[in-house]
C-alpha cells in the first residue's frame, strides 16, 4: 500500500497543531480569514447602503437596503449547492475551496475600489458565489484529515469552529473601526486584505493536504463539459436579461431569492422522495425531516436579522456611548461570536453528560424556535424609547439568548440532516438544511420593510409570537415526527 493510501485509510497522525494534524492550521487560517472578511464586510454593508451620500453611503431606502442584505445572505447559502456540485463533479473539494477564496477576495476588492451600485452589485455577487463554494467544501476537506474512528476528529472540528468565530469576532470590530474613522471603502479594503492573508497562507499549506481532498467523487464525463459550460453561460445571460428588463430589481431582490430557495427546496424534496434508490424507511425519515426544515426556516428568518433589523436598531436605538466615545455600529455583530466560543463547549458537555437522556432532535429544534421567539419579545420593554436609549447591556443579554437558540438548532440541524439522509442522497440532505438557512435569511431581509423604529411593538411581538407558535407546534408533534424518523433521535 502506498503512503498516500495509508494516509487516506488511517488519517493523519501528525500532532503539531494543538495535538491535531498540521494541515488543520492552514484550513483553520483560511476559514478564519474568510469569516473575518465575510462578517467584517457584512458588519458595515447595510449602513453603507442606506447612509446618505454625504455620510459616505449610497442613500438607499432602508427597506430596500435590508432586502439587498437579506438576498445576499440567502444567495450565499444557495451558492453552497453550486459549490458542492463543482466539487463533486469537476474540481474536487480542495481545488474548489482554493478558487472560491480567490473569487471572495475579488469581490471584496470590487466593493473597496468600484464606486456606487456597480461596486455593490459586482462585489456581492462574487462574495456570495465564493463564500458558497468555500462553505460547501471547507468542512469536507477538514474531514479528510482524520480516519473515521480517529478520537481527535470532534476536537479538530471544534478547533476549526473556533477559527470561524475568531474571524467573526475581529472582522466587524476592525472594519467598523476603519469605516467610522476613514470611510466605508477602507473597511471593505480591510476585508479584502484579510481574505488575501488567508489565501496566501493556504496557498503554501494546501500542498500538505491528502490526495483524498482533491478526489472528484463523481467526475463529470469529458463529453459533457461543453454542455455544462453552455448551461452556465445561458444561466448568466438569463439573469442579466431579467435584470435589464426590470423583472429583478433592488426592491424585490429578497423576494426573488425567497422564490428561488423555495423552488429549489421543493425540487430537492420531490427528487429524493420519489427516487427509486431509497427504501421505505429512508423515505419516512425524509418526511420526518420536513417539519424540522420548516422550523429551521422560521428560526433563521429571525436569527439572521442580526445583519438587517438589528443593524438599523443598533444605529438608531442603541446607546453606543462608551465613556464618551461612540462605538461603531458593526461592533454589535461581534457579540454573538464571543458567546458561541464560550457556550459551544458548554452545550457539547451538556449533551455528552446527558448521553441517551438528552432531548431528541425535534425537541431541540422546538426549543430553539421558542427561545428565538422569546429573544424578540425581549426587545419589547425598550420599544417606544428615545433615539439611542436602549442600554448596551440589554442588547448583550438579548444576543446571549440568540446564541442559546442557535446552539439548540444550528449544529443539531446539520447532524440531523446527515442522520436522516438516505444513502444515495447524503450530500443533498445537507444541501436541504442549507436551503432552509438560505430561505430564512432571505426572509429576514424581506421583513425589514415592516420594521418601523417609531412603532416597534407590532414587529417584535408578532414575529416573536410566530416563532414561539412554530416551536410549540413542533413540540406537541414530537411523537409523530419521531415515528417518521424511524429510530433516529
C-alpha positions, 0 to 999 in steps of 0.5 A: 500500500502506498503512503498516500493510501495509508494516509487516506485509510488511517488519517493523519497522525501528525500532532503539531497543531494543538495535538491535531494534524498540521494541515488543520492550521492552514484550513483553520487560517483560511476559514478564519480569514474568510469569516473575518472578511465575510462578517467584517464586510457584512458588519458595515454593508447595510449602513453603507447602503442606506447612509446618505451620500454625504455620510459616505453611503449610497442613500438607499431606502432602508427597506430596500437596503435590508432586502439587498442584505437579506438576498445576499445572505440567502444567495450565499447559502444557495451558492453552497449547492453550486459549490458542492456540485463543482466539487463533486463533479469537476474540481474536487473539494480542495481545488474548489475551496482554493478558487472560491477564496480567490473569487471572495477576495475579488469581490471584496476588492470590487466593493473597496475600489468600484464606486456606487451600485456597480461596486455593490452589485459586482462585489456581492455577487462574487462574495456570495458565489465564493463564500458558497463554494468555500462553505460547501467544501471547507468542512469536507476537506477538514474531514479528510484529515482524520480516519473515521474512528480517529478520537481527535476528529470532534476536537479538530472540528471544534478547533476549526469552529473556533477559527470561524468565530475568531474571524467573526469576532475581529472582522466587524470590530476592525472594519467598523473601526476603519469605516467610522474613522476613514470611510466605508471603502477602507473597511471593505479594503480591510476585508479584502486584505484579510481574505488575501492573508488567508489565501496566501497562507493556504496557498503554501499549506494546501500542498500538505493536504491528502490526495483524498481532498482533491478526489472528484467523487463523481467526475463529470464525463469529458463529453459533457463539459461543453454542455455544462459550460453552455448551461452556465453561460445561458444561466448568466445571460438569463439573469442579466436579461431579467435584470435589464428588463426590470423583472429583478430589481433592488426592491424585490431582490429578497423576494426573488431569492425567497422564490428561488430557495423555495423552488429549489427546496421543493425540487430537492424534496420531490427528487429524493422522495420519489427516487427509486434508490431509497427504501421505505424507511429512508423515505419516512425519515425524509418526511420526518425531516420536513417539519424540522426544515420548516422550523429551521426556516422560521428560526433563521428568518429571525436569527439572521436579522442580526445583519438587517433589523438589528443593524438599523436598531443598533444605529438608531436605538442603541446607546453606543456611548462608551465613556464618551466615545461612540462605538461603531455600529458593526461592533454589535455583530461581534457579540454573538461570536464571543458567546458561541466560543464560550457556550459551544463547549458548554452545550457539547458537555451538556449533551455528552453528560446527558448521553441517551437522556438528552432531548431528541432532535425535534425537541431541540429544534422546538426549543430553539424556535421558542427561545428565538421567539422569546429573544424578540419579545425581549426587545419589547420593554425598550420599544417606544424609547428615545433615539439611542436609549436602549442600554448596551447591556440589554442588547448583550443579554438579548444576543446571549439568548440568540446564541442559546437558540442557535446552539439548540438548532444550528449544529443539531440541524446539520447532524440531523440532516446527515442522520436522516439522509438516505444513502444515495442522497447524503450530500443533498440532505445537507444541501436541504438544511442549507436551503432552509438557512438560505430561505430564512435569511432571505426572509429576514431581509424581506421583513425589514420593510415592516420594521418601523423604529417609531412603532416597534411593538407590532414587529417584535411581538408578532414575529416573536409570537410566530416563532414561539407558535412554530416551536410549540407546534413542533413540540406537541408533534414530537411523537409523530415526527419521531415515528417518521424518523424511524429510530433516529433521535 
